[in-house]
């Protein structure tokens, strides 16, 4: 069960500082022209203001619309492909740096309430795609060695 407002763990200046320090440099900026580096150089006073802002947002359950602004940018999939073909592009959502920091704050709060099975590989902290790929290769080899007719279906979610 999720904690009530009274049991909510408040955001500290140290937590905000750690989240910002872990952000990668030289990534795309947001729609306000801010980059992770701006936040990294802002200092402790700014981190404490951010922590206060995040606490107010958590307690009141309100996120300002300006914090949720997203810009969708097309990014080419195959640089050797046809650049005028719309299917050769995929959308990339650029969110605000503020919301990225807040996402980490929220993730820190809900992580202990998220449970998965050992059968899940993707989107799971500490797991890569290497294990499911090896598992699939072994399974395919096993059935090929048995000369069992098999139907292989590979589903690409990006086509939906």
Secondary structure, 3 states (H helix, E strand, C coil): CCCCHHHCCCCCHHHHHHHHHHCCCCCCCCCCCCCHHHHHCCCHHHHHHHHHHHHHHHHHCCCCHHHHCEEEEEEECCCCCCCCCHHHEEEEEEECHHHHHHHHHHHHHHHHHCCCCCCCCCCCCCCCCHHHHHHHHHHHHHHHHCCCCCCCCCCCHHHC
